[in-house]
């Protein structure tokens, strides 16, 4: 099963800067559909990279060499933002949530914070398979994050046998 990182953040600041941010991260997929947060608008995929989402596996002198995908190496995640949803869009505030395959896209979020120093970013991310939870913020071009306690954040005891999103086993029939 592929691990997914669930990410949500709010951006606050001058309305003109939020509009500039929204336009800067908006993209289109190969079908022409709008992408609300397109990582390649912040960290572009070089033209010479033919398949940025696929890891590279090579056999050299009877030894297997594995290299993570271009996206994993440069974005921190193996995918672009998936299942993106705007949860608030008003004057001075923009909130969005999305998923990524794999890890937290640190380089992408750091680029957002650096390129938009007039905006304040505040959010959280979690991955329930490994019970990882973090909070992050960025302001004035500075990005910080802190690992949190998954159990406290989601109200689960440390001795839970099952993750909140994992299917429960069916009861044995008698």
C-alpha positions as CSV (number, residue, x, y, z in Angstrom):
1,X,0.0,0.0,0.0
2,X,1.3,3.4,-0.9
3,X,1.6,5.9,1.9
4,X,-0.2,9.2,1.4
5,X,0.5,12.4,3.2
6,X,-2.6,14.5,4.0
7,X,-1.7,18.2,4.0
8,X,-3.8,21.3,4.7
9,X,-2.7,24.9,5.1
10,X,-4.0,28.4,5.4
11,X,-2.4,31.5,3.7
12,X,-3.1,34.9,5.1
13,X,-2.0,38.3,4.0
14,X,-2.8,41.2,1.7
15,X,-5.5,40.2,-0.8
16,X,-3.3,41.2,-3.8
17,X,-0.5,38.8,-2.6
18,X,-3.0,36.0,-2.1
19,X,-4.3,36.5,-5.7
20,X,-0.7,36.5,-7.0
21,X,0.0,33.3,-5.0
22,X,-3.1,31.6,-6.3
23,X,-2.2,32.5,-9.9
24,X,1.5,31.4,-9.4
25,X,0.6,27.9,-8.2
26,X,-2.4,27.2,-10.5
27,X,-1.6,24.9,-13.4
28,X,-3.3,22.6,-15.9
29,X,-2.9,18.8,-16.4
30,X,-2.4,17.1,-19.7
31,X,-6.2,17.0,-20.2
32,X,-6.4,20.8,-19.8
33,X,-8.1,20.6,-16.4
34,X,-7.2,23.2,-13.8
35,X,-4.9,22.1,-11.0
36,X,-5.3,24.3,-7.9
37,X,-1.7,23.6,-6.6
38,X,0.7,22.5,-9.2
39,X,4.2,21.8,-7.8
40,X,5.8,22.2,-11.2
41,X,4.8,25.9,-11.2
42,X,7.1,26.3,-8.2
43,X,9.8,23.8,-8.9
44,X,9.7,23.2,-12.7
45,X,10.4,19.8,-14.2
46,X,13.4,20.2,-16.6
47,X,12.5,19.5,-20.2
48,X,15.0,16.7,-20.5
49,X,13.2,14.6,-17.8
50,X,10.9,12.3,-19.7
51,X,9.1,10.6,-16.7
52,X,9.5,12.6,-13.5
53,X,7.2,10.4,-11.5
54,X,9.0,7.0,-12.0
55,X,12.0,5.8,-10.0
56,X,15.0,4.7,-12.0
57,X,16.3,1.2,-11.5
58,X,19.5,0.2,-13.4
59,X,21.6,-2.9,-13.5
60,X,25.3,-2.0,-13.4
61,X,27.8,-4.8,-13.2
62,X,25.2,-7.2,-11.8
63,X,24.2,-4.8,-9.1
64,X,20.8,-3.1,-8.9
65,X,21.0,0.7,-8.5
66,X,17.8,2.4,-7.4
67,X,17.3,6.2,-7.7
68,X,14.1,7.8,-6.5
69,X,12.0,9.6,-9.1
70,X,12.8,13.2,-10.1
71,X,9.7,14.4,-8.2
72,X,10.8,12.6,-5.0
73,X,14.3,14.1,-5.1
74,X,13.2,17.6,-6.0
75,X,9.7,18.0,-4.5
76,X,10.0,15.7,-1.5
77,X,6.9,13.7,-2.7
78,X,6.3,11.2,-5.4
79,X,3.3,13.0,-6.8
80,X,1.9,16.4,-7.5
81,X,-0.9,17.7,-5.2
82,X,-3.8,15.2,-5.5
83,X,-7.5,15.6,-4.5
84,X,-7.0,19.3,-3.9
85,X,-9.8,21.2,-2.3
86,X,-10.2,24.8,-1.4
87,X,-11.7,25.0,2.0
88,X,-11.8,28.8,2.3
89,X,-11.2,31.6,-0.2
90,X,-12.0,35.1,1.1
91,X,-10.3,38.5,1.2
92,X,-7.1,38.0,3.0
93,X,-7.4,34.2,3.5
94,X,-6.9,31.2,1.4
95,X,-7.1,27.6,2.7
96,X,-6.4,24.4,0.8
97,X,-6.0,20.7,1.5
98,X,-4.5,18.0,-0.7
99,X,-2.8,14.7,-0.6
100,X,0.6,13.6,-1.9
101,X,2.0,10.1,-2.5
102,X,5.0,9.6,-0.2
103,X,6.5,12.2,2.1
104,X,5.8,15.8,2.9
105,X,6.8,18.1,0.0
106,X,9.3,20.2,2.0
107,X,11.0,21.9,-1.0
108,X,7.7,22.9,-2.5
109,X,6.4,24.5,0.8
110,X,9.7,26.1,1.4
111,X,9.6,27.6,-2.1
112,X,6.1,29.0,-1.5
113,X,7.2,30.6,1.7
114,X,10.3,32.1,0.2
115,X,8.7,33.4,-3.0
116,X,5.8,35.0,-1.1
117,X,7.4,36.6,2.0
118,X,4.4,39.0,2.5
119,X,2.1,36.0,3.2
120,X,1.8,33.8,6.3
121,X,1.4,30.1,5.9
122,X,0.2,27.8,8.7
123,X,-0.8,24.2,8.4
124,X,-0.4,20.6,9.3
125,X,0.3,17.3,7.7
126,X,-0.3,13.7,8.7
127,X,0.3,10.2,7.4
128,X,-1.8,7.6,9.4
129,X,0.0,4.4,8.4
130,X,3.1,5.5,10.3
131,X,1.2,7.7,12.6
132,X,3.2,10.8,11.6
133,X,1.9,14.3,12.4
134,X,3.5,17.7,12.0
135,X,2.6,21.3,12.1
136,X,4.3,23.9,9.9
137,X,4.4,27.6,9.4
138,X,6.1,30.1,7.2
139,X,6.4,33.9,7.3
140,X,8.8,36.5,6.0
141,X,10.5,33.9,3.9
142,X,11.2,31.6,6.9
143,X,9.8,28.0,7.0
144,X,9.6,26.0,10.2
145,X,8.0,22.7,11.1
146,X,7.6,20.7,14.2
147,X,6.7,17.0,14.6
148,X,3.6,16.6,16.8
149,X,2.0,13.8,18.7
150,X,-0.4,11.9,16.4
151,X,-2.4,10.4,19.3
152,X,-3.0,13.8,20.8
153,X,-3.9,15.4,17.4
154,X,-6.4,12.6,16.4
155,X,-7.6,11.5,19.9
156,X,-6.3,7.9,19.6
157,X,-4.5,6.0,22.3
158,X,-1.0,4.7,21.7
159,X,-2.2,1.1,22.2
160,X,-4.8,1.3,19.4
161,X,-4.5,-1.9,17.2
162,X,-5.8,-0.2,14.1
163,X,-5.2,3.1,12.3
164,X,-8.3,5.3,12.0
165,X,-8.4,5.0,8.2
166,X,-7.6,1.3,8.0
167,X,-10.4,-1.1,7.3
168,X,-11.5,-3.0,10.4
169,X,-11.4,-6.8,10.2
170,X,-14.8,-8.4,9.8
171,X,-16.1,-10.2,12.9
172,X,-15.9,-14.0,12.6
173,X,-19.3,-15.5,11.9
174,X,-20.6,-18.3,14.1
